[in-house]
Amino acid sequence: MEVPSEPASFERQSESKYCTLFMQPDTANTAGPLPSTETIVVMPEQGIIALVSRIGEAQQRLWASRLSALLPGERVVLFDDLCESERGAAEIAVVANPDPAVLAQLPNLVWVHSLWAGVERMVAELPGFRPPVVRLIDPELARTMAEAVLAWTLYLFRDMPAYAQQQRERRWHQLEYRRPEQVTVGILGLGALGSAAALRLIDAGFNVIGWSRSPRTVPGADCRHGAGALGQVLAASQFLVILTPLTSETRGLMNAARLAELPEGAKLINFARGPIVDTANLIEALDSGHLAHAVLDVFDEEPLPVDSVLWNHPGVTVLPHIAAPTDPETAAQIVAGNIRCWRRTGELPPAVDLGRGY
Ligand SMILES: NC(=O)c1ccc[n+]([C@@H]2O[C@H](COP(=O)([O-])OP(=O)(O)OC[C@H]3O[C@@H](n4cnc5c(N)ncnc54)[C@H](OP(=O)(O)O)[C@@H]3O)[C@@H](O)[C@H]2O)c1
């Protein structure tokens, strides 16, 4: 990801929260009139961090207290609890599904930190937003996603949907067993989550072919990139795991033509965002028998409407967006660490490229 250019006021605003203390040298009694520049200690004043979110108030208060405990020099305050002057003083907003109209009431934001890894909705709702948006990159989240990818790949690999159906029918029938090394799993997206998932699958013995926008290397995986390589990846993927962000390029990516490029009997796992897969085309591919099963954690509309045909489709496993939930403990530590680092050095982690969409 690209490092954003800083707003013109970046330097001035970040410095405004610091005061400089001059420490007396050890030899205080004999020291000269001026303190040594080597003994300057920079101490932050108390900064205001606005918490902006459409999650429930109780959860927001939990995040605020967690972050406040990790950031003794800061006040992390829910937007609704900020007075007018405090809204003007806030340089950082910590957000989770923020209302754009609320963010607009923080005129001096220097940057925004998302508590979530996926920022698709923010990107869509904030066209032309100026302050850099930093999203959560948490190794624990990547570990959780890799665990989910392995779990549901094994669920499909060991034919659990078929055995569950056989049990409902009181049917005793042993399906043929294949070893993991006889199976290739394709992963669309080799970012923080996709690359962790690839490593976990390789460790479990699967062949992995991965796809990204730009060249990526994952040890042990066959890595391809660019629109031209997608067909090769799909043709090789008996199992397909989707972990690309939802952007203008990936919306509807897995349409009828792309689904048809998967091998006969392929199985699909979508852990990214619902609209990357065309739902009507997916149902057709399942009904025709071209696809054997789909595990869906994400949907065009969430929660999945009660009248959706996906609920009862025998070829679909529905999950309620649980593949990789944010871990409040590790996420708070990472967000607090990024804020401390910025206060100390003025440096931000790589920001989301709002133009590119991720
Ligand atoms: N279900 C859940 O519980 C859950 C939880 C968290 C996140 N997610 C989803 O997971 C997604 C991925 O997260 P992440 O942290 O791994 O994102 P990331 O680090 O930004 O990685 C995204 C990957 O997708 C690739 N990509 C993007 N657009 C592409 C295109 N047009 N063609 C080919 N490859 C493309 C990127 O290519 P480059 O490497 O070339 O940039 C990168 O490899 C999130 O956006 C979110 O939707 C789901």
Ligand as a Chemical Component Dictionary entry (heavy atoms), coordinates in Angstrom:
data_LIG
# 
_chem_comp.id                   LIG 
_chem_comp.type                 NON-POLYMER 
_chem_comp.pdbx_formal_charge   0 
_chem_comp.three_letter_code    LIG 
# 
loop_
_chem_comp_atom.comp_id 
_chem_comp_atom.atom_id 
_chem_comp_atom.alt_atom_id 
_chem_comp_atom.type_symbol 
_chem_comp_atom.charge 
_chem_comp_atom.model_Cartn_x 
_chem_comp_atom.model_Cartn_y 
_chem_comp_atom.model_Cartn_z 
_chem_comp_atom.pdbx_ordinal 
LIG N1  N1  N 0  -15.159 -12.398 6.942  1  
LIG C1  C1  C 0  -14.439 -11.786 7.869  2  
LIG O1  O1  O 0  -14.602 -12.035 9.064  3  
LIG C2  C2  C 0  -13.401 -10.777 7.462  4  
LIG C3  C3  C 0  -12.564 -10.206 8.437  5  
LIG C4  C4  C 0  -11.605 -9.302  8.040  6  
LIG C5  C5  C 0  -11.452 -8.960  6.687  7  
LIG N2  N2  N 1  -12.276 -9.546  5.765  8  
LIG C6  C6  C 0  -12.138 -9.230  4.331  9  
LIG O2  O2  O 0  -10.849 -9.657  3.892  10 
LIG C7  C7  C 0  -10.410 -8.706  2.918  11 
LIG C8  C8  C 0  -8.913  -8.831  2.709  12 
LIG O3  O3  O 0  -8.229  -8.356  3.860  13 
LIG P1  P1  P 0  -6.643  -8.167  3.872  14 
LIG O4  O4  O 0  -6.300  -7.561  5.186  15 
LIG O5  O5  O -1 -5.951  -9.410  3.460  16 
LIG O6  O6  O 0  -6.478  -7.083  2.684  17 
LIG P2  P2  P 0  -5.106  -6.606  2.007  18 
LIG O7  O7  O 0  -3.960  -6.840  2.914  19 
LIG O8  O8  O 0  -5.378  -5.230  1.503  20 
LIG O9  O9  O 0  -4.942  -7.608  0.766  21 
LIG C9  C9  C 0  -5.816  -7.581  -0.321 22 
LIG C10 C10 C 0  -5.285  -8.516  -1.389 23 
LIG O10 O10 O 0  -6.212  -8.534  -2.476 24 
LIG C11 C11 C 0  -5.498  -8.233  -3.665 25 
LIG N3  N3  N 0  -6.343  -7.517  -4.624 26 
LIG C12 C12 C 0  -7.038  -6.374  -4.442 27 
LIG N4  N4  N 0  -7.642  -6.015  -5.592 28 
LIG C13 C13 C 0  -7.288  -6.933  -6.508 29 
LIG C14 C14 C 0  -7.569  -7.101  -7.885 30 
LIG N5  N5  N 0  -8.345  -6.240  -8.535 31 
LIG N6  N6  N 0  -7.038  -8.143  -8.528 32 
LIG C15 C15 C 0  -6.242  -9.023  -7.874 33 
LIG N7  N7  N 0  -5.930  -8.934  -6.569 34 
LIG C16 C16 C 0  -6.459  -7.890  -5.895 35 
LIG C17 C17 C 0  -4.341  -7.368  -3.231 36 
LIG O11 O11 O 0  -3.348  -7.344  -4.239 37 
LIG P3  P3  P 0  -1.942  -6.599  -3.960 38 
LIG O12 O12 O 0  -1.201  -7.542  -3.027 39 
LIG O13 O13 O 0  -1.301  -6.526  -5.285 40 
LIG O14 O14 O 0  -2.271  -5.281  -3.335 41 
LIG C18 C18 C 0  -3.936  -8.067  -1.939 42 
LIG O15 O15 O 0  -3.124  -9.176  -2.228 43 
LIG C19 C19 C 0  -10.898 -7.383  3.506  44 
LIG O16 O16 O 0  -10.937 -6.366  2.523  45 
LIG C20 C20 C 0  -12.264 -7.761  4.004  46 
LIG O17 O17 O 0  -13.180 -7.629  2.956  47 
LIG C21 C21 C 0  -13.241 -10.431 6.126  48 
# 
loop_
_chem_comp_bond.comp_id 
_chem_comp_bond.atom_id_1 
_chem_comp_bond.atom_id_2 
_chem_comp_bond.value_order 
_chem_comp_bond.pdbx_ordinal 
LIG N1  C1  SING 1  
LIG C1  O1  DOUB 2  
LIG C1  C2  SING 3  
LIG C2  C3  SING 4  
LIG C2  C21 DOUB 5  
LIG C3  C4  DOUB 6  
LIG C4  C5  SING 7  
LIG C5  N2  DOUB 8  
LIG N2  C6  SING 9  
LIG N2  C21 SING 10 
LIG C6  O2  SING 11 
LIG C6  C20 SING 12 
LIG O2  C7  SING 13 
LIG C7  C8  SING 14 
LIG C7  C19 SING 15 
LIG C8  O3  SING 16 
LIG O3  P1  SING 17 
LIG P1  O4  DOUB 18 
LIG P1  O5  SING 19 
LIG P1  O6  SING 20 
LIG O6  P2  SING 21 
LIG P2  O7  DOUB 22 
LIG P2  O8  SING 23 
LIG P2  O9  SING 24 
LIG O9  C9  SING 25 
LIG C9  C10 SING 26 
LIG C10 O10 SING 27 
LIG C10 C18 SING 28 
LIG O10 C11 SING 29 
LIG C11 N3  SING 30 
LIG C11 C17 SING 31 
LIG N3  C12 SING 32 
LIG N3  C16 SING 33 
LIG C12 N4  DOUB 34 
LIG N4  C13 SING 35 
LIG C13 C14 SING 36 
LIG C13 C16 DOUB 37 
LIG C14 N5  SING 38 
LIG C14 N6  DOUB 39 
LIG N6  C15 SING 40 
LIG C15 N7  DOUB 41 
LIG N7  C16 SING 42 
LIG C17 O11 SING 43 
LIG C17 C18 SING 44 
LIG O11 P3  SING 45 
LIG P3  O12 DOUB 46 
LIG P3  O13 SING 47 
LIG P3  O14 SING 48 
LIG C18 O15 SING 49 
LIG C19 O16 SING 50 
LIG C19 C20 SING 51 
LIG C20 O17 SING 52 
# 
